[in-house]
């Protein structure tokens, strides 16, 4: 199954797929959390969205509470935090398990992709990023400490456009 067709739910609980959310845009899918040391990466994600959104690109955030409970809020609290603190205007999905027995099917597919070091497998922490091209192929995996403004991420986004 194409990653763009995997059933998802938006932060407000509505059924969707990546294809329905963003059309045929390239996507940087990121598991996010509001109480993490890496949370300031939202700033870079918002900048990527502003820079490339009109060129066929979208960030999609996936709140996850699996890493030391760093995304404890309700959907409403997450939406409010993202909007007021960072000005997030890209789509957010419902809180999702990215590892373990309850791992979402989207992440079951994503974790098969290796990072730049050739390592696939479980999500390491909040703010792990996957770049998905317009056809639904995963073309990049960036570990949590690789920031959205890192040259390797920006170059990969530009190549996917």
N, C-alpha and C positions, 0 to 999 in steps of 0.2 A: 504494500500500500504506500502511496506517495505521502510523505510527511504533511503536505498541505491539506490532505483529506482526513487526517486523524481527528475524531471528535474531541472537542475541547469545551470548556465553559469559560465565559468571560468573568471578570471580577464581579459583575452584577448577577452572575448565575445563568446568563443566556447561553444556549447551545451555539457553537460556532466551530469553524475550522480555521486554520491559518489562511487558507485560500479565501474564505468568506471575510475574514477580518481585514486582510491587507491586499487582496487581489493577487496580481502576479508580481508583486514587489519582492526584492531581495529582503531577507529578514535577519536581524540579529536577535536571537532568542536568548534571554538572560534570566537565570533564577535569581530573584532579588529578595532583599530583607531590609527592614527599616531600622533595625537595632544592631547593626553589624559594623565592625571597623571599616568595612569596604563600602558602606552605604553612600559615602560621598561620590562613588562612581556614577550615581544617578546624574550628577552634573555633566559628565562626559557623555552619558547615554542621551541626555536631552540635546546636547550639542550635536551629536551625530544625527539625531532626528531632524534638527533644524537645518543642518548642512545638506543632508542627502534626501530628506523626505520628498522634495519636489522632483527628485531624479529617479524615483522608483525604488525607494528604500523605506523600511520601517523597523524600529526597535519594537520588540514585544517582551514585556516583563512577566515573569512567572513567580509570584510570591511563593516562598517555601519556608516552612518552620522547622525543618529537619536538622538544622545546624545550631545547636545550643539554644533553641527556642527564640531565635532572633527575628522572627516574624509572627508575633503573638496576636496581632490585631485582627479585628473583624474585617470583612470586605470594605465596609464603610470607613473604618479607621485607616486602612491601607490607602484607599483612594484619597482621603483627606490629607494624609501625610505626604503622599507623592505629589499631589497637586499644590498644596500650600508651601511645602518645604523646598521642592525642586522644580516645580512647574511642569511636571510630567504631563505630556499630552499624547503619548503613544499608548497603544492598547495594553491593558493588563489582564491577565487570566486569573482564574480563581486560584486560591492557595492549593498547591500541588505537591505531592511526594515525587522527588526526583531519584531517590534511591530506595532500596529495600523491597520487601514483598508487595507493598502497595504502590510501587513505582508506576507512574502514569505511562500508558502506551507510547506517548510521544517521546518520553525520556528513555523508554526501552529501546526505541530506534536510535535516538541521539547518542547514547553512551557507546554504541558500536563504533563511532567515529573516533579516530586517534587524534591526539594533539600534535603539535610540531615535533615533539620528541618521539612520536610513534606509539604513545600510550593511550589506550582506550580504557573503558570501564567506568566505574562509579564517578559521580560528580564529587569533586573534592570539597567544595565549600560554596557559600553564596557568591553570586556574581560570576559564575562560569558561563561562558558565552559560546553560542553556536551560530555560525553564519550559514544561511540557507539561500541558495540561489533562486532565481525566478521559476525554475523548473521543479523545485522541491528537493534538490540534491544538497546534502550537507557538504559545504566546501571549506569549512574552517571550524576549529575548536580552539578556544582560548581560555586558559585556566584563570581562576579568580583574580590573581594578582596582576594579570595583564589588563591594563586600564583601557577604557574605550578610546582614549586619544593616543594610544600607543601606535607607532608607525605601522606595525605589522597588522593591526586591526583596520586602521584607516585604509591601507593599501588593499587589503582583502575586500573591504566594502566597495572600494572604487572598482576593483576588478569584477565584482559581482553585478555591477550596474550595467 
